[in-house]
Amino acid sequence: MNQWHEFSANRRALAFILFTGIVLSAVLIFVVLPTRREIADTRREKQILEARIEAQKILHPLYDELQRKTSRQQNRFREDGLSREKLPARVENAASAAEILVKTAKSAGLEEAFFSPAPESVAKDGRQLLMQGEMSGAYESFREFLLCLALWSRAAEIEQISIKSGTRHPDYRVTLWVRLS
């Protein structure tokens, strides 16, 4: 009888150990491992954020300096001779628009400039005209030409710009909308 009692006690202890092992395994699988993964992900995100903050600390002063230089250039451009030469506020037809654009390109320093209206926009009965232009010259001159267009009240929007390298200077193609008077 004593043996039976010892066997029953061993069986209970074994069942308790087995039950405890199952509970510990479940806690390990469902609580500890996901928490560990979450902590690792959080640490990784923290490192990424710290790296971004460091990059911001480095790049922000450079960005501010670039903005100051850009605003200085814009102010200098407005004070420059190109902005003083007022572009006409009235554009009567395609020929006058082409003439104004060629004159603006030449005053910006572009060597060759040619503008013509797009046939599909002439056929339309509208208040805007699509002008296509080709020019060549130094990049800085093309930049000044674009800045002049930005200041012109009749330039509605630039549809397309393409730059192709040339032998001496790049060639530029511009398509823009001009509002007619």
Secondary structure, DSSP 8 states (H G I E B T S, - for coil): -HHHHHHHHHHHHHHHHHHHHHHHHHHIIIIIHHHHHHHHHHHHHHHHHHHHHHHHHHHHHHHHHHHHHHHHHHHHHHHSHHHHS---S---SHHHHHHHHHHHHHHHT-SEEEEEE-HHHHHS-SSEEEEEEEEES-HHHHHHHHHHHHH-TTEEEEEEEEEE--SSS-EEEEEEEEE--
